[in-house]
Amino acid sequence: MAKLALSSALFALATMIGLAASSQSASAAKPCARTAFKTEAVKAACAAGGQASAKDDMKKFLAKAKKTDSSLTCKSCHSSLAPKYDLKADGLERYKKLGGK
């Protein structure tokens, strides 16, 4: 009986440690390099989950936009990728024409 209680206590402790570690990694997400945003979508994604969230959102956007133009890639709008994701001169305009907000 004591072994069962000890096993249960150890399992509960391991679960709590795992939850604490996962919440720390979420709050320690790498922030976006930009601080000024020209689009609401990227601004919201950066606020919600940093660079990884913004990248995921842009990948989803690109997947939808490829239905309009199958030749699109990240480099269609960006002159460089990580860490700053600089836009080409027509990048923002192109994004908006494809339905980005």
N, C-alpha and C positions, 0 to 999 in steps of 0.2 A: 504494500500500500504506500509506503514511504517513497519507494522508487517511482511509482506512478505520480505522486505529488511533485517530486523533484523533476521528473520529466516534463510535466505540465508547466512548472514554473520556468524551466529552461526554455521551453518552446515559446512561452509568452514573452520572455525577455528577448529572445532572438527576433521575434516578430516586431517588437517595439524598436529594437535597434535598426532593423531593416526599414521600417517606416520612417524613422528619423533620418536615416541616410538618404532615402529617396526624396524626402522633402527638402533636404539641404541641397541636393544636386539640382532640384528644380529651381530653388531660389538662387543658386549660384550659376545660372545659365549665363553664357557669354552675352554681354549686351551688344546691341547693334552699334556699329562704328559711327553711324550718323546720329546727329542730335536734332537736326532740322529735317522735316519730312515734307515731300511734295504730294504724297498720296496718303489717303486715309487708311488704306489696307495695310501698307507697310508700317505706318505709325502704330496702328492697333496691334499688329503682330509683334512688333518690337516691344511694346509695352507688356504684352501678355507673356512672351516667352523668349525674348531676346533674338539673337541672330538665327538660331536654329528654327524658331517659329516663323520668322520672316522668310527664311529660305524655303521651308515647307510650303508656306502659303504661295510663294512665287512659283514653286514647282507645280502646284495645283492649277494656278492661273495659266501657266505655260501649257499644261496638258489640255486645258479647254481651248486656249488660243490656237493650238496646233490644228484644231478642227477647221479653222479659218485659213491658216497658212501652215502647212506641214513642214516648211523649211525653217521655222522658228527654233532658236536655241537661246540660252541665257545670253550669249554673246551678240544676239540680234539687237539688244537694247543696252547691254553693259559693255563698256570698254575694258573693264577688268573685273575679276570676281573677288573672292575673299582677300583681305578682310574688309575692304571698303565698298566694293560693288559699285564702282564709279559708272555713271551713265554716259552713253554716247550723247552727242548733241541732240539727236532726234529720239532718244530713248524714251523720255517721258511722253512725248507726243505719240509715239508708236504704241506705248502701253495703253494710253487713253483711247486711241482708235480701236484697239482690240477689246475694249470694254473695261479696262482697269479704272478704278476710282481712287 
